[in-house]
Amino acid sequence: MTNLLESIQSGRQSKPPRVLLYGVEGIGKSTFGSQAPKPIFIQTEDGLDEIDCDRFPLAVNFDDVIAALKTLVNQKHDYETVVIDSLDWLERLVWDKLCQQYGVESIEKVDGGYARGYMHALSLWREVLDLLGVLRSRGMVVVLIAHSKVERFEDPESSPYDRYSPRLHKHAAALVKEWCDAVLFATRKLRTQTEDGGFNRKRTIAHAVGKDGGERVIRAYGSPSCVAKNRYGIAEELPLSWPAFVTALSAS
């Protein structure tokens, strides 16, 4: 009989980070991924032409994504980071796969409807995460990129409010966020100012802090304005760059 006490592990075990970076269009998410060590992109949307990086051909279906991941798993290469750009376009390929399997035109009609399609989608997402887990176990960093959306959050401890979150269905978002070590929100640094709007009304104006429309930053911790987390103890706002993220990891 195996003695489980002999298999107990202790202390910190350093492993490559699993990062989900999301934000608005054009903020610099793909550039962040390209700054990671020796990256290879699995592109599910067309938008990398102006970035100097290695990438697989544009994935037009879910099987293309799986084939790219299995190539990295099964073949020898020198890449140190795998970047999926982007998750919300990958989700469309996941839904297309299910629609094809069930012979329907909408994810809402998969397996008779009643949101079953979104639950079936989780099995395909787990297939992707399992392959990414294999790559991470072999020393590869994982960077997942997504666009942002504004969602209404029903906070049981306060009034409902709007916040930024990854542009994914809630079931897929919960699975990916839990799997990742860091969920980072990319945004611009702004300050707000209340001004007189006339007719006894006030209006709040946002002003950029820094040049080029506002300094680009990463929020690594959750707040009422955005979904974010990290398992490294990073509590401050960071510049939007891979070197700044690595520096914060080293200091944690």
C-alpha positions as CSV (number, residue, x, y, z in Angstrom):
1,M,0.0,0.0,0.0
2,T,1.4,3.4,-1.0
3,N,2.3,5.7,1.9
4,L,1.0,9.1,0.9
5,L,3.0,10.8,3.6
6,E,6.1,10.0,1.5
7,S,4.8,12.0,-1.4
8,I,4.0,15.2,0.5
9,Q,5.6,18.3,-1.1
10,S,6.6,21.4,0.8
11,G,7.9,24.9,0.1
12,R,7.3,27.1,-3.0
13,Q,7.7,25.5,-6.4
14,S,8.5,28.0,-9.1
15,K,6.7,27.2,-12.4
16,P,6.2,29.3,-15.6
17,P,3.3,31.7,-15.2
18,R,-0.1,31.2,-16.8
19,V,-1.3,34.7,-17.7
20,L,-4.6,36.0,-19.0
21,L,-4.3,39.6,-20.2
22,Y,-7.4,41.4,-21.4
23,G,-8.3,44.9,-22.4
24,V,-9.8,47.2,-25.0
25,E,-8.7,47.1,-28.7
26,G,-5.4,48.6,-29.5
27,I,-4.1,48.9,-26.0
28,G,-1.0,46.7,-26.6
29,K,-2.1,43.2,-25.6
30,S,-0.4,41.4,-28.5
31,T,2.8,43.5,-28.0
32,F,2.8,42.3,-24.3
33,G,2.8,38.7,-25.6
34,S,5.5,39.4,-28.1
35,Q,7.8,40.6,-25.3
36,A,7.7,37.3,-23.5
37,P,10.6,34.9,-23.9
38,K,10.8,33.3,-27.4
39,P,7.0,33.4,-28.1
40,I,5.1,31.5,-30.7
41,F,1.6,32.8,-31.4
42,I,-1.5,30.7,-32.1
43,Q,-3.7,33.3,-33.8
44,T,-7.4,33.0,-33.9
45,E,-7.9,36.5,-35.2
46,D,-6.1,38.5,-37.9
47,G,-4.1,41.3,-36.3
48,L,-0.5,40.4,-35.9
49,D,0.8,41.8,-39.2
50,E,2.5,44.8,-37.6
51,I,4.2,42.8,-34.8
52,D,7.5,41.0,-35.3
53,C,6.7,37.5,-34.0
54,D,6.6,33.9,-35.0
55,R,3.0,32.6,-35.5
56,F,1.1,29.6,-36.8
57,P,-1.2,30.3,-39.8
58,L,-4.5,31.9,-38.8
59,A,-6.7,29.2,-37.2
60,V,-10.1,29.0,-39.1
61,N,-11.5,26.3,-36.9
62,F,-11.1,24.6,-33.5
63,D,-9.1,21.7,-35.0
64,D,-6.5,24.2,-36.3
65,V,-5.9,25.4,-32.7
66,I,-5.6,21.8,-31.3
67,A,-3.2,20.9,-34.2
68,A,-1.0,23.8,-33.3
69,L,-0.9,22.9,-29.6
70,K,-0.2,19.3,-30.4
71,T,2.6,20.3,-32.7
72,L,4.3,22.2,-29.8
73,V,3.7,19.2,-27.5
74,N,4.9,16.5,-29.9
75,Q,7.7,18.2,-31.9
76,K,11.0,19.6,-30.8
77,H,11.3,23.3,-30.8
78,D,13.1,26.2,-29.1
79,Y,10.0,28.3,-28.2
80,E,9.6,29.3,-24.5
81,T,6.2,31.0,-24.6
82,V,2.9,30.0,-26.2
83,V,0.5,32.9,-26.8
84,I,-3.2,32.4,-27.8
85,D,-4.5,35.6,-29.5
86,S,-7.3,35.8,-28.8
87,L,-9.6,33.8,-26.5
88,D,-12.8,35.5,-27.5
89,W,-12.2,34.6,-31.1
90,L,-11.2,31.1,-30.0
91,E,-14.6,30.9,-28.3
92,R,-16.3,31.4,-31.6
93,L,-14.4,28.4,-33.0
94,V,-15.4,26.4,-30.0
95,W,-19.1,27.2,-30.7
96,D,-18.7,26.6,-34.4
97,K,-17.3,23.1,-33.6
98,L,-20.3,22.3,-31.4
99,C,-22.8,23.6,-33.9
100,Q,-21.2,21.4,-36.6
101,Q,-21.3,18.3,-34.3
102,Y,-25.0,18.8,-33.4
103,G,-26.1,20.1,-36.9
104,V,-27.5,23.4,-35.7
105,E,-26.8,27.0,-36.5
106,S,-26.5,28.5,-33.1
107,I,-24.8,27.6,-29.8
108,E,-28.2,28.3,-28.2
109,K,-29.7,25.3,-30.0
110,V,-26.9,22.8,-29.3
111,D,-28.3,19.6,-27.6
112,G,-31.8,21.0,-27.5
113,G,-31.0,24.4,-26.1
114,Y,-31.5,25.5,-22.5
115,A,-27.9,26.7,-22.3
116,R,-26.6,23.1,-22.8
117,G,-24.3,24.3,-25.5
118,Y,-22.3,26.5,-23.1
119,M,-21.8,23.6,-20.8
120,H,-20.7,21.3,-23.6
121,A,-18.2,24.0,-24.7
122,L,-16.4,23.5,-21.4
123,S,-15.1,20.1,-22.5
124,L,-13.5,21.7,-25.5
125,W,-12.0,24.5,-23.4
126,R,-10.6,21.8,-21.0
127,E,-9.0,20.1,-24.0
128,V,-7.2,23.4,-24.8
129,L,-6.2,24.0,-21.2
130,D,-4.9,20.4,-20.8
131,L,-2.6,20.8,-23.8
132,L,-1.4,24.2,-22.4
133,G,-0.8,22.5,-19.1
134,V,1.5,19.9,-20.8
135,L,3.5,22.7,-22.4
136,R,3.8,24.5,-19.0
137,S,5.0,21.3,-17.4
138,R,7.8,21.3,-19.9
139,G,8.8,24.9,-19.0
140,M,6.8,27.1,-21.4
141,V,5.1,30.3,-20.3
142,V,1.4,30.6,-21.2
143,V,0.0,33.9,-22.3
144,L,-3.7,34.1,-23.1
145,I,-5.1,37.3,-24.7
146,A,-8.7,38.5,-24.7
147,H,-10.7,41.6,-25.4
148,S,-12.7,43.3,-22.7
149,K,-16.4,43.9,-22.1
150,V,-18.4,45.8,-19.6
151,E,-20.7,43.6,-17.4
152,R,-23.2,44.3,-14.7
153,F,-22.0,42.8,-11.4
154,E,-24.6,42.1,-8.8
155,D,-22.6,42.5,-5.6
156,P,-24.4,41.0,-2.6
157,E,-22.6,43.4,-0.3
158,S,-23.4,46.7,-2.2
159,S,-25.4,48.1,-5.0
160,P,-24.9,46.6,-8.5
161,Y,-22.2,48.2,-10.6
162,D,-20.5,47.9,-14.0
163,R,-17.0,46.5,-14.3
164,Y,-14.6,45.3,-17.0
165,S,-14.2,41.6,-17.6
166,P,-12.8,39.3,-20.3
167,R,-15.2,39.0,-23.3
168,L,-16.1,35.4,-22.8
169,H,-19.3,33.5,-21.8
170,K,-19.4,33.4,-18.0
171,H,-18.8,29.6,-17.8
172,A,-15.7,29.7,-20.0
173,A,-14.5,32.9,-18.2
174,A,-14.8,31.2,-14.8
175,L,-12.9,28.1,-16.0
176,V,-10.0,30.1,-17.6
177,K,-9.7,32.6,-14.8
178,E,-9.4,29.8,-12.2
179,W,-6.8,28.0,-14.3
180,C,-4.6,31.1,-14.7
181,D,-2.1,32.3,-12.1
182,A,-2.7,35.9,-13.1
183,V,-5.6,37.7,-14.7
184,L,-4.5,41.2,-15.8
185,F,-6.5,44.1,-17.0
186,A,-4.8,46.4,-19.5
187,T,-6.0,50.0,-19.6
188,R,-5.0,53.6,-19.7
189,K,-4.3,55.7,-16.6
190,L,-7.0,58.3,-16.2
191,R,-8.2,60.7,-13.6
192,T,-11.7,62.0,-13.3
193,Q,-12.9,65.5,-12.6
194,T,-16.4,66.7,-11.8
195,E,-17.5,69.8,-13.7
196,D,-20.5,72.0,-14.0
197,G,-22.8,70.7,-16.8
198,G,-25.3,73.6,-16.6
199,F,-28.9,73.6,-15.4
200,N,-27.7,72.6,-11.9
201,R,-26.2,69.4,-13.2
202,K,-22.8,67.9,-12.7
203,R,-20.8,65.9,-15.2
204,T,-17.7,63.7,-14.7
205,I,-14.9,64.1,-17.3
206,A,-12.1,61.6,-17.7
207,H,-8.6,63.0,-18.4
208,A,-5.6,61.0,-19.6
209,V,-2.6,60.8,-17.4
210,G,0.5,60.7,-19.4
211,K,1.1,61.1,-23.2
212,D,-0.5,59.4,-26.2
213,G,-4.0,59.3,-24.7
214,G,-2.9,58.1,-21.3
215,E,-0.1,55.9,-19.8
216,R,-0.8,52.2,-20.5
217,V,-0.9,50.2,-17.3
218,I,-1.8,46.7,-16.0
219,R,-4.1,46.2,-13.0
220,A,-3.1,42.9,-11.3
221,Y,-5.7,43.0,-8.5
222,G,-9.5,43.1,-8.6
223,S,-11.5,46.2,-7.9
224,P,-15.1,47.4,-8.5
225,S,-13.9,48.6,-11.9
226,C,-12.4,45.4,-13.3
227,V,-11.9,41.7,-12.8
228,A,-8.3,40.8,-12.0
229,K,-6.2,38.6,-9.7
230,N,-2.8,37.1,-9.2
231,R,-1.2,34.4,-7.0
232,Y,2.1,36.3,-6.7
233,G,1.1,39.0,-4.2
234,I,1.3,41.8,-6.8
235,A,-0.7,44.6,-5.4
236,E,0.4,47.6,-7.4
237,E,-0.4,49.0,-10.8
238,L,2.2,48.1,-13.4
239,P,3.4,49.5,-16.7
240,L,1.9,47.5,-19.6
241,S,5.0,45.5,-20.5
242,W,6.3,42.0,-20.0
243,P,9.6,43.2,-18.3
244,A,7.5,45.2,-15.8
245,F,5.5,42.1,-15.0
246,V,8.6,39.9,-14.6
247,T,10.1,42.5,-12.3
248,A,7.0,42.4,-10.1
249,L,7.2,38.6,-10.0
250,S,10.8,38.8,-8.9
251,A,9.9,41.2,-6.1
252,S,6.9,39.1,-4.8
